[in-house]
Amino acid sequence: MTGNPQSSWAFADAYGAELVDDAENAALRWARQRAQQAGVRAVSAATGATLRLLAATAGAKAVAEIGTGTGVSGIHLLAGMRPDGVLTTVDTDPEQQQTARQAFRAAGFTGNRARFIPGSALDVLPRLADGGYDLVFCDGDRAECLDYFAEALRLLRPGGLVCFEGVFAGGRTVDSAAQPAEVRKLRELLGAVRESTALVPSLLPVGDGLLCAVKRAQ
């Protein structure tokens, strides 16, 4: 098999960008610009398309998102969810959540489609309902990823999905050199998900790595 992996990833991103309508495309461009200005990570177009696909596959009506950012991932999740679905999105920065609110509105989603909760995810998640979510998307503090994992297992219904964005950490996760604590946490997360008998996992090579797992039926 031949070909440049970088070119393949660029092609996948371009393909993902072509899957959105005009309103969503304009809203996504605006949200990405705001993310860049704020120095906030935003999911790639290919990662967004994957999230959209997974939300649709799950028939998701209730999704929890850790890390609102400027709304890029939220637009993709909402687009894949059922028309009556609600995205509960948590972030420590209320200003970014206001930006995301504007992006959702520009993309054509009504205000009742999203519930914004400002605050630390580890303070907010314990207040959410056990087994009440079809999908949990984790794009918050990488140092807290193992805590997110424990909460996600509680929050998900059987057959629900958990997804972690950025698990490659720009290639540092597989680098044998000494790494910071957050990268070591990601390695622990990869091991914990792989070894969990409660999950059916897969690591998808889109964006900066998307770790996904389905919660087995009891």
C-alpha positions as CSV (number, residue, x, y, z in Angstrom):
1,M,0.0,0.0,0.0
2,T,1.4,3.4,-1.0
3,G,0.5,7.0,-0.5
4,N,1.3,9.8,1.9
5,P,-0.6,9.5,5.2
6,Q,-0.6,13.3,5.6
7,S,-2.3,13.6,2.2
8,S,-4.9,11.0,3.2
9,W,-5.7,12.9,6.4
10,A,-6.0,16.1,4.5
11,F,-8.3,14.4,2.0
12,A,-10.4,13.0,4.9
13,D,-10.7,16.5,6.4
14,A,-11.7,18.0,3.1
15,Y,-14.3,15.3,2.6
16,G,-15.7,15.9,6.1
17,A,-16.0,19.6,5.3
18,E,-18.0,18.9,2.3
19,L,-20.7,17.0,4.3
20,V,-22.2,20.2,5.9
21,D,-24.8,22.5,4.5
22,D,-24.2,26.2,3.8
23,A,-25.5,27.5,7.2
24,E,-23.5,24.9,9.1
25,N,-20.4,25.6,7.0
26,A,-20.5,29.3,7.7
27,A,-21.1,28.7,11.4
28,L,-18.3,26.2,11.6
29,R,-15.9,28.6,9.9
30,W,-16.8,31.4,12.3
31,A,-16.5,29.1,15.4
32,R,-13.1,27.8,14.2
33,Q,-11.9,31.4,13.7
34,R,-13.0,32.2,17.3
35,A,-11.2,29.1,18.6
36,Q,-8.0,30.0,16.8
37,Q,-8.2,33.5,18.3
38,A,-8.7,32.2,21.8
39,G,-6.0,29.5,21.5
40,V,-8.6,26.7,21.9
41,R,-8.4,23.3,20.3
42,A,-11.2,22.6,17.8
43,V,-11.9,19.2,16.3
44,S,-10.9,18.6,12.7
45,A,-13.5,18.4,10.0
46,A,-12.9,14.6,9.8
47,T,-13.3,14.2,13.5
48,G,-16.5,16.3,13.4
49,A,-17.9,14.2,10.6
50,T,-17.1,11.1,12.6
51,L,-18.9,12.5,15.7
52,R,-21.9,13.3,13.5
53,L,-22.0,9.8,12.2
54,L,-21.7,8.2,15.6
55,A,-24.5,10.4,17.0
56,A,-26.7,9.4,14.1
57,T,-25.8,5.7,14.5
58,A,-26.7,5.8,18.2
59,G,-30.0,7.6,17.4
60,A,-28.8,10.0,20.1
61,K,-31.4,12.0,21.9
62,A,-29.2,13.0,24.9
63,V,-25.5,13.8,24.5
64,A,-23.1,15.1,27.2
65,E,-20.1,17.1,26.0
66,I,-17.1,17.9,28.2
67,G,-15.4,21.0,26.7
68,T,-17.8,23.3,24.8
69,G,-15.0,25.3,23.3
70,T,-16.4,27.7,20.7
71,G,-19.0,25.2,19.5
72,V,-17.3,23.3,16.6
73,S,-17.8,19.8,18.0
74,G,-21.2,20.7,19.3
75,I,-22.5,21.7,15.8
76,H,-21.4,18.3,14.5
77,L,-23.0,16.4,17.4
78,L,-26.3,18.3,17.1
79,A,-26.4,17.6,13.4
80,G,-26.1,13.9,13.9
81,M,-28.6,13.7,16.9
82,R,-32.3,13.2,16.6
83,P,-34.3,16.4,15.8
84,D,-35.6,16.4,19.4
85,G,-32.2,15.7,20.9
86,V,-30.6,17.9,23.5
87,L,-26.8,18.5,23.9
88,T,-25.7,19.1,27.5
89,T,-22.3,20.8,27.2
90,V,-20.0,21.7,30.1
91,D,-17.1,24.2,30.1
92,T,-15.2,26.3,32.6
93,D,-15.3,29.4,30.3
94,P,-18.8,31.0,30.1
95,E,-17.5,33.4,27.4
96,Q,-16.7,30.5,25.1
97,Q,-20.0,29.0,25.8
98,Q,-21.7,32.2,24.7
99,T,-19.7,32.0,21.5
100,A,-20.9,28.4,21.0
101,R,-24.4,29.5,21.6
102,Q,-24.1,32.0,18.8
103,A,-22.5,29.4,16.5
104,F,-25.4,26.9,17.2
105,R,-27.9,29.5,16.4
106,A,-26.1,30.5,13.2
107,A,-26.0,26.8,12.2
108,G,-29.8,26.7,12.5
109,F,-30.3,25.0,15.9
110,T,-33.0,26.4,18.2
111,G,-32.1,27.4,21.7
112,N,-33.8,24.4,23.3
113,R,-31.4,22.0,21.5
114,A,-28.5,22.8,23.9
115,R,-28.1,23.1,27.6
116,F,-25.0,25.0,28.6
117,I,-23.6,24.4,32.1
118,P,-20.6,26.5,33.2
119,G,-18.2,25.0,35.6
120,S,-15.6,22.2,36.2
121,A,-16.6,18.9,34.5
122,L,-15.7,17.0,37.7
123,D,-18.2,19.2,39.6
124,V,-21.0,19.0,37.1
125,L,-20.9,15.4,35.8
126,P,-21.8,13.8,39.2
127,R,-25.1,15.8,39.1
128,L,-26.1,14.3,35.7
129,A,-28.4,11.3,35.6
130,D,-27.1,7.7,35.7
131,G,-27.7,5.9,32.4
132,G,-29.3,9.0,30.9
133,Y,-27.1,9.6,27.9
134,D,-26.6,8.0,24.5
135,L,-23.2,9.5,23.9
136,V,-20.5,11.2,26.0
137,F,-17.9,13.2,24.2
138,C,-14.8,14.1,26.2
139,D,-12.6,17.0,25.0
140,G,-11.6,18.7,28.2
141,D,-8.5,18.7,30.4
142,R,-6.4,15.7,29.4
143,A,-5.1,15.4,32.9
144,E,-8.6,14.5,34.0
145,C,-9.4,11.9,31.3
146,L,-9.5,9.0,33.7
147,D,-12.0,10.8,35.8
148,Y,-14.1,11.5,32.7
149,F,-14.0,7.9,31.8
150,A,-15.4,6.8,35.2
151,E,-18.2,9.3,35.0
152,A,-19.0,8.4,31.4
153,L,-19.5,4.7,32.3
154,R,-22.0,5.8,34.9
155,L,-23.8,8.3,32.5
156,L,-24.1,6.0,29.5
157,R,-27.1,3.8,28.8
158,P,-26.2,0.2,27.6
159,G,-25.3,0.5,24.0
160,G,-24.2,4.1,24.4
161,L,-20.9,5.6,23.2
162,V,-18.0,7.4,24.9
163,C,-15.5,9.2,22.7
164,F,-12.2,10.9,23.7
165,E,-10.7,13.5,21.4
166,G,-6.9,14.2,21.1
167,V,-5.6,10.9,22.4
168,F,-2.6,11.1,20.1
169,A,-1.5,14.3,21.7
170,G,0.3,15.4,18.6
171,G,2.2,12.1,18.4
172,R,3.5,12.3,22.0
173,T,1.4,9.4,23.2
174,V,3.4,6.9,21.1
175,D,6.7,8.7,21.6
176,S,9.1,6.7,23.8
177,A,10.7,9.9,25.2
178,A,9.8,11.2,28.6
179,Q,6.4,12.9,28.5
180,P,4.3,15.2,30.7
181,A,1.7,14.0,33.1
182,E,-1.2,14.6,30.8
183,V,0.3,12.3,28.1
184,R,0.9,9.6,30.7
185,K,-2.8,9.9,31.7
186,L,-3.8,9.4,28.1
187,R,-1.7,6.2,28.0
188,E,-3.4,5.0,31.1
189,L,-6.8,5.8,29.6
190,L,-6.0,3.8,26.5
191,G,-5.1,0.9,28.6
192,A,-8.2,1.2,30.9
193,V,-10.5,1.4,27.9
194,R,-8.9,-1.6,26.2
195,E,-9.0,-3.7,29.3
196,S,-12.6,-2.9,30.3
197,T,-14.9,-5.8,29.9
198,A,-17.8,-3.4,29.9
199,L,-16.8,-1.8,26.6
200,V,-16.2,-2.6,22.9
201,P,-13.5,-0.1,22.0
202,S,-11.8,1.2,18.9
203,L,-9.1,3.9,18.3
204,L,-9.9,5.9,15.2
205,P,-7.1,7.7,13.3
206,V,-9.0,10.9,12.6
207,G,-7.8,14.3,13.7
208,D,-5.6,14.0,16.7
209,G,-6.9,10.5,17.5
210,L,-10.5,9.7,18.5
211,L,-10.9,6.9,21.1
212,C,-14.4,5.4,21.0
213,A,-16.1,2.6,22.9
214,V,-19.6,1.2,23.1
215,K,-21.0,0.2,26.5
216,R,-22.0,-3.4,26.4
217,A,-25.6,-4.3,27.2
218,Q,-25.9,-5.9,30.7
